[in-house]
Amino acid sequence: MTALSPVLRQATPVTVDHGEGCYLYGTDGRRYLDFTAGIGVTSTGHCHPRVVEAAREQIGSLIHGQYTTVMHQPLLRLTERLADVLPEHLDSVFFANSGSEAVEAALRLSRQATGRPNVIVFHGGFHGRTVATASMTTSGTRFSAGFSPLMSGVHVAPFPTAYRYGWSEEAATDFALRELDYILTTLTAPQETAAFIVEPVLGEGGYIPGNTRFFQGLRERADRHGILLVMDEIQTGFGRTGKFFGHQHFDVRPDIITIAKGLASGFPLSGIAAPSELMAKAWPGSQGGTYGGNAVACAAAVATIDVIESEGLVDNAATRGEQLLAGVRAGATKQIGDVRGLGLLVGSEFTTATGEPDSATAAAAQQAAARHGLLLLTCGAYSNVVRMIPPLIVSSDQIDEALAIWARVLDEL
Ligand SMILES: Cc1ncc(COP(=O)(O)O)c(C=O)c1O
């Protein structure tokens, strides 16, 4: 008899029978409002009919057309379709399977293109679970403990996490940029620094949006020193924040973006996008993989982009995001020290009476929400932030339904 390894930890007790739209249906016969969206993946909702249809049709003609052996049409179609949604200068794409692989692809491209060994990441960032990406992840030691030595060549600079420092956004941004300069003077010389790798909104790190002056400060330093600016859009891309890509809130031009999650409505597909002159500096044949750019996943991704556009999901994420953030803020009790977010990424940070992180109450709230039929996740260094990430198709009534359950949960705590 085999059993699932205890290495996997499950956030809720639910075993899913099937999903439809914003709901998951458990084998217990209950319906759950899913404000986890498979960790920000099922943006078009569970089993959107157009995505299902595209995948079904593709399965009947080609499942796996290994992309370093042959080329296939869904991959070519997706490459072409992405031109409609990517920033114009990011005109070359490479595909893999998971977010971690995409971040590794960006890392390799950055090192190969610049010939420089080091990268700077930003404190609280999450970039994945492979050894290279765990080495770049600083949102909690739980992602990197126990399998050292990690990859070398990674330096960590502050992110403007104003709430944590207890400072204004201005002061936190001044500090972050000043420390970045100090790191470039004391730890990794600019001519040895290949890239800054940063999330537009810290995801796993606690749903903390960056700001325009911070990202423009990174851009200015990147230009001055020939360093690449890599924006990890794995959680923030494809409409999640109320713009197609998270960095578009901050008037900043990235050199490389990573994409995954919302790209293919649940099929494992990821990628990077960069200007073709930059992509041409990658060593041919240095990236690839057996399953990258899977035909069914690519067909689902094309359908996903069609749905996002034709159903106005980016605008819906912006409007429903405002509704959700305002509702969560209005209902926050004294156990919640901060509520923040961007679009349909909304986090409530639980703190004790003395302002310390309160992971126990956050966990209790998340579990109680599941019992009341609302699926949520936690995040943050101390797992004391309860996050809401509904599908982008979420309706105003479903936001109200979630807010009503959340109010009940907070009342019962
Ligand atoms: C910003 C960011 N980067 C990278 C990853 C890693 O993606 P994956 O879990 O698909 O490897 C994640 C996953 O949550 C993420 O949110």
The ligand as an SDF file (V2000), in Angstrom:
LIG
                    3D

 16 16  0  0  0  0  0  0  0  0999 V2000
    5.8940   35.1130   -7.8600 C   0  0  0  0  0  0  0  0  0  0  0  0
    6.0970   33.6360   -7.9810 C   0  0  0  0  0  0  0  0  0  0  0  0
    7.1970   33.1730   -8.5910 N   0  0  0  0  0  0  0  0  0  0  0  0
    7.4200   31.8630   -8.7460 C   0  0  0  0  0  0  0  0  0  0  0  0
    6.5200   30.9250   -8.2750 C   0  0  0  0  0  0  0  0  0  0  0  0
    6.8180   29.4630   -8.4380 C   0  0  0  0  0  0  0  0  0  0  0  0
    5.8960   28.8620   -9.2820 O   0  0  0  0  0  0  0  0  0  0  0  0
    5.6850   27.2680   -9.2610 P   0  0  0  0  0  0  0  0  0  0  0  0
    5.0800   26.9270   -7.9590 O   0  0  0  0  0  0  0  0  0  0  0  0
    4.7730   27.0090  -10.4170 O   0  0  0  0  0  0  0  0  0  0  0  0
    7.0340   26.6510   -9.4630 O   0  0  0  0  0  0  0  0  0  0  0  0
    5.3700   31.3540   -7.6300 C   0  0  0  0  0  0  0  0  0  0  0  0
    4.3960   30.3800   -7.0870 C   0  0  0  0  0  0  0  0  0  0  0  0
    3.6110   30.6760   -6.2210 O   0  0  0  0  0  0  0  0  0  0  0  0
    5.1390   32.7530   -7.4830 C   0  0  0  0  0  0  0  0  0  0  0  0
    4.0390   33.2150   -6.8520 O   0  0  0  0  0  0  0  0  0  0  0  0
  1  2  1  0
  2  3  1  0
  2 15  2  0
  3  4  2  0
  4  5  1  0
  5  6  1  0
  5 12  2  0
  6  7  1  0
  7  8  1  0
  8  9  2  0
  8 10  1  0
  8 11  1  0
 12 13  1  0
 12 15  1  0
 13 14  2  0
 15 16  1  0
M  END
$$$$
